């Protein structure tokens, strides 16, 4: 028998009628095997990814797991991150990572010239409100400057449509639905019948020069652009894992600014004109260290509080144990000393 441990993650459990008052019955059917122990079929065992050097993620790492897709909760145990490829995952998911490390990814950035800016920092990032006549004039000027058929057009309701180009500069992998079919019809029905069933995912690294053109409305928000990009590439990762940035080159420096969810990229494109140096859009990981807690549902926030409580209790237990051990050693040394 294999000595490899078996880890079981309990899913959301509902009390059954036969359970006693105030108690929840733990059903085996509600448990998910996330690290199989004894292998009956060696052919089904996942091949672990090679080359990773995982280390604890930093305290400002607030992101989603690159393996299971769930948010990495916690304050002390923030999950693991590969020092080379930045693959980030839960501690529990480490044993299931099958994607090989790609090493440090050179995405063609210019770190000596880049400067991250805050949404509220420079006044020149503010965009003016245009009248309908000014919008129409801007569209005519824009269409007269482009060398392609990616024109902007004014609609009867006053809105306008056009194209934006987004460059995907993602360091970490993305996940798409696995093409693996269920082994039996019964497995397929069981998977469809459970809302908490685990979705099969396949992870891979996008090429560094991936570019996508999107046809959007003037009222299309940055968050909707991110969701549309993920749908185009069939990515199943949480959209909150990513952020849309605007990039501008001025006076020999490259400025990056993270767009808020409600900003309208096509409006920014119209104001800046068609020049890529004046403005371009980049999709990156949302690794700013800030968390928009309002974007989470109430069950997610309650679950976060429970995890925080368990983590705090475990951290306090380790601290008390450490000081108790130190106190015991000091007392033993005192008893060993001769009197006088």
C-alpha positions in Angstrom: 0.0 0.0 0.0 1.3 3.5 -0.9 2.3 5.7 1.9 1.3 8.9 0.0 -1.2 10.9 2.0 -4.7 11.4 0.8 -6.1 14.9 1.0 -9.9 15.4 1.1 -11.5 18.8 0.7 -15.0 18.9 2.0 -17.5 20.8 -0.1 -20.5 22.8 1.1 -22.5 20.4 3.3 -26.3 20.6 3.9 -27.8 19.1 7.1 -29.8 15.9 6.5 -33.0 14.9 8.2 -31.3 12.1 10.0 -28.6 14.3 11.5 -29.1 15.4 15.1 -30.1 18.9 16.1 -27.3 21.4 15.5 -25.1 18.9 13.8 -24.2 18.4 10.1 -23.7 15.0 8.7 -20.5 14.6 6.7 -21.3 12.5 3.6 -18.5 10.9 1.6 -20.4 12.1 -1.5 -19.8 15.6 -0.4 -16.0 15.1 -0.3 -13.7 15.8 -3.2 -10.5 13.8 -3.5 -7.8 16.4 -4.5 -4.6 14.4 -4.0 -5.2 10.7 -4.6 -3.2 8.3 -2.5 -3.3 4.6 -3.4 -3.3 4.3 -7.2 -5.4 1.6 -8.7 -4.8 2.7 -12.2 -1.3 4.2 -12.8 -2.3 5.4 -16.2 -4.7 7.9 -14.7 -2.1 9.4 -12.3 -1.3 13.0 -13.2 2.3 13.7 -14.3 3.6 16.5 -12.0 4.9 19.6 -13.7 8.7 19.9 -13.8 11.0 22.8 -13.1 8.9 24.7 -10.6 10.5 26.2 -7.5 7.5 27.0 -5.3 7.9 29.4 -2.3 5.3 31.1 -0.1 3.6 34.0 -1.8 4.1 37.5 -0.4 1.6 39.1 2.0 0.3 41.4 -0.7 -0.5 38.6 -3.1 -4.3 38.7 -3.5 -5.1 36.6 -6.6 -6.8 33.5 -7.9 -5.3 30.0 -8.1 -3.9 29.1 -11.5 -4.9 25.5 -11.0 -8.4 25.3 -9.5 -9.4 28.9 -10.2 -10.6 29.7 -6.7 -9.5 32.8 -4.8 -6.5 32.3 -2.5 -7.8 33.3 0.9 -5.7 33.9 3.9 -3.3 36.4 5.5 -0.4 34.2 6.7 -0.7 31.3 4.3 -1.2 33.1 1.1 -0.5 30.2 -1.2 2.6 29.3 -3.2 4.2 31.0 -6.2 6.9 29.6 -8.5 10.0 31.8 -8.4 10.6 31.3 -12.1 7.2 31.4 -14.0 5.1 33.0 -11.3 2.6 30.1 -11.3 0.4 30.7 -8.2 -1.7 28.1 -6.4 -3.1 27.0 -3.1 -1.0 24.8 -0.8 -3.5 22.1 -1.4 -3.2 22.3 -5.2 0.6 22.0 -5.3 0.5 18.3 -5.7 -1.8 18.5 -8.7 0.2 21.0 -10.9 0.9 19.2 -14.2 2.1 22.2 -16.2 5.9 22.4 -16.7 7.6 25.6 -15.6 8.4 27.8 -18.6 11.1 29.7 -16.8 11.1 33.5 -16.5 9.1 35.0 -19.3 10.5 38.0 -21.2 7.4 39.8 -22.4 9.3 42.7 -24.0 8.6 45.2 -21.3 10.9 48.2 -20.8 11.3 48.3 -17.0 13.7 51.2 -17.1 11.1 53.4 -18.8 7.9 52.2 -17.3 6.2 54.0 -14.5 3.0 52.8 -12.9 0.5 55.6 -12.2 -2.5 55.7 -9.9 -6.0 56.4 -11.1 -6.1 59.7 -9.2 -2.5 60.7 -9.7 -1.9 63.0 -12.7 -4.4 65.6 -13.8 -3.5 64.9 -17.5 -5.1 61.5 -17.3 -8.5 63.1 -16.8 -10.8 63.0 -19.9 -13.0 65.9 -20.9 -16.8 65.6 -21.5 -17.5 66.1 -25.2 -20.7 67.5 -26.8 -22.4 65.6 -29.6 -20.9 67.9 -32.2 -17.4 67.5 -30.7 -17.8 63.7 -30.8 -18.8 63.8 -34.4 -15.8 66.0 -35.3 -13.5 63.7 -33.3 -14.7 60.6 -35.2 -14.1 62.3 -38.5 -10.6 63.3 -37.5 -10.0 59.8 -36.2 -11.2 58.0 -39.4 -9.1 60.4 -41.5 -5.9 59.4 -39.7 -6.1 55.6 -39.8 -4.6 53.4 -42.5 -7.0 50.5 -42.1 -10.7 49.8 -42.3 -11.1 49.8 -38.5 -13.3 52.9 -38.6 -15.4 54.5 -35.9 -19.1 55.1 -36.7 -21.6 57.3 -35.0 -25.0 55.8 -34.1 -28.4 57.4 -34.2 -28.7 57.3 -30.4 -25.6 59.4 -30.0 -23.3 56.5 -29.1 -20.5 55.3 -31.4 -18.8 52.0 -32.2 -15.3 51.2 -33.1 -12.3 48.9 -32.6 -9.8 48.7 -29.9 -6.6 46.6 -30.0 -5.6 44.8 -26.8 -2.2 43.3 -26.3 -2.1 40.3 -23.8 1.0 40.4 -21.7 0.2 37.6 -19.2 3.1 36.2 -17.1 1.0 33.4 -15.5 -0.9 30.7 -17.3 -4.6 30.8 -18.2 -7.1 27.9 -18.0 -9.5 26.6 -20.6 -12.1 23.8 -20.4 -10.5 20.4 -20.8 -11.5 18.5 -23.9 -11.5 15.2 -22.0 -14.8 13.5 -22.1 -16.4 11.7 -19.1 -15.5 8.1 -18.9 -19.2 7.0 -18.7 -22.6 8.5 -19.2 -23.2 8.1 -15.5 -20.2 10.3 -14.7 -21.5 12.9 -17.1 -24.9 13.0 -15.5 -23.4 13.1 -12.1 -21.2 16.1 -13.1 -24.1 18.0 -14.6 -26.3 17.3 -11.6 -24.0 18.8 -9.0 -23.5 22.5 -8.9 -20.3 22.1 -6.8 -18.7 19.6 -9.1 -15.1 20.4 -10.1 -14.7 21.6 -13.6 -12.0 20.0 -15.7 -9.4 22.6 -16.7 -6.3 22.7 -18.9 -3.7 25.4 -18.3 -1.2 26.8 -20.7 0.9 29.9 -21.3 -0.3 32.4 -23.9 2.3 33.6 -26.4 3.8 36.9 -25.5 2.7 38.6 -28.7 -1.0 37.7 -28.4 -3.1 40.6 -29.8 -6.9 40.8 -30.2 -9.1 43.4 -31.8 -12.5 44.0 -30.3 -15.5 45.8 -31.8 -17.1 47.7 -28.9 -19.5 50.4 -28.1 -18.6 53.8 -26.6 -20.4 52.7 -23.4 -18.6 49.4 -23.1 -16.8 49.3 -19.8 -13.3 48.0 -19.1 -14.6 45.0 -17.1 -16.8 44.0 -20.1 -13.8 44.2 -22.4 -11.9 41.8 -20.1 -14.8 39.4 -20.1 -15.1 39.6 -23.9 -11.4 38.8 -24.3 -11.6 35.8 -22.0 -14.6 34.5 -24.0 -12.6 34.9 -27.2 -9.8 32.7 -25.9 -12.2 30.4 -24.1 -10.5 31.2 -20.8 -12.4 30.1 -17.7 -10.4 32.0 -15.1 -12.1 34.5 -13.0 -12.2 37.9 -14.8 -11.1 39.6 -11.6 -7.8 37.9 -11.9 -7.0 40.3 -14.8 -6.9 44.1 -15.3 -6.9 46.3 -18.3 -4.2 48.9 -18.5 -3.7 51.9 -20.7 -0.1 52.5 -21.9 1.3 55.8 -23.2 4.7 57.0 -24.2 5.6 60.5 -23.4 8.9 62.3 -23.0 11.0 59.1 -23.2 9.0 57.3 -20.5 6.3 54.7 -20.7 3.3 55.2 -18.4 1.0 52.5 -17.3 -2.4 53.1 -15.7 -4.8 50.5 -14.5 -8.3 51.3 -15.7 -11.2 51.2 -13.3 -14.0 48.7 -14.0 -16.4 51.5 -15.3 -14.0 53.3 -17.6 -14.9 53.2 -21.3 -11.9 52.2 -23.5 -13.3 53.3 -26.8 -13.9 56.8 -25.4 -10.2 56.9 -24.4 -9.2 55.7 -27.8 -11.2 58.5 -29.5 -9.7 61.2 -27.3 -6.2 60.0 -27.8 -6.5 59.3 -31.5 -5.3 56.2 -33.4 -1.6 56.5 -32.4 -0.3 53.5 -30.5 2.3 55.6 -28.8 -0.3 58.0 -27.5 -2.5 55.2 -26.1 -2.6 51.4 -26.3 -4.4 48.8 -24.2 -2.7 46.0 -22.3 -4.2 43.0 -20.4 -2.2 42.0 -17.4 -2.6 40.1 -14.2 -4.4 42.1 -11.5 -1.5 41.8 -9.1 -1.6 45.3 -7.7 -2.1 43.9 -4.1 -5.5 45.7 -3.8 -8.7 43.7 -3.5 -12.1 45.0 -4.4 -14.1 43.3 -1.7 -17.3 44.7 -3.1 -16.9 42.4 -6.1 -17.3 39.3 -3.9 -20.6 37.7 -3.0 -21.8 37.4 0.6 -21.2 33.7 0.8 -17.6 34.3 -0.4 -17.0 37.0 2.2 -18.5 34.8 5.0 -16.2 32.0 3.9 -13.2 34.3 4.0 -14.1 35.2 7.6 -14.2 31.6 8.6 -10.9 30.9 6.9 -9.4 33.9 8.7 -10.6 32.7 12.0 -9.1 29.2 11.5 -5.9 30.7 10.3 -5.7 33.1 13.3 -6.3 30.2 15.7 -3.6 28.1 14.1 -1.2 31.0 14.1 -1.8 31.7 17.8 -1.5 28.0 18.7 2.0 27.9 17.0 3.1 31.1 18.8 1.9 29.8 22.2 3.6 26.5 21.5 6.9 28.2 20.6 6.9 30.3 23.7 5.9 27.3 25.9 8.8 25.4 24.5 11.2 28.2 25.1 9.9 28.7 28.7 10.3 24.9 29.3 14.0 25.0 28.2 14.7 28.0 30.5 13.0 26.3 33.5 15.0 23.1 32.8 18.2 25.2 32.8 17.2 26.8 36.1 16.6 23.4 37.8 20.0 22.1 36.5 21.9 25.0 38.1 23.3 24.3 41.6 21.9 26.3 44.5 24.0 29.1 45.8 
